[in-house]
């Protein structure tokens, strides 16, 4: 039985947006939450799990992650909440969200008569998600760490509807998290096994 579970959040507080997702986009489309409780938890020999939201979105172009229903940063935080359980009496696991940016770049479109009769790919969205798990001793020194970094990109057509664009963003976040989860599982097994019960 889990004895206790403590999370400390640093950086900007997201409040209810952590679970419900950011609702800034003007679409009424509802998304399933990205959760990770179906995956085995990590019971760790640490007294606390700290989520450090080091990445702060600039909330302006070319960045677009702040428009997402569920941002990569929120999905990362949810991963930590769902999978990392403190079960020890010393040390802290610091889960650092180092980068969670998605940027938009415009693509060159065909001109002339051909351009009138075709729908080109008009934007590319590139997401970069980087997190680090740090085991800090009670003096604040790093004893072990695991870094995971994922990058994915996708293009959309010039005639895409907002609802479909949001679906693309959701899938982009989902794909980033699948890769982050894969790397973290490998890294924990290799570098943090002594801290896992």
Protein Blocks (a to p, Z undefined) as FASTA:
>chain_A
ZZbdcdddehjdekjmlmnopakbccfbdcddddfklpccddddbfbdcdddfbacehia
fbfklmpmbdfklmmmmmmmmmmccfbfedjdddddfbccdcdddddddehjllmmcccd
fbdcddddddddddddfkopafbdcdddddddddddfkbcfklmmmmmmmmmmmmmmmmm
mmmmmmmmmmmmmmpZZ
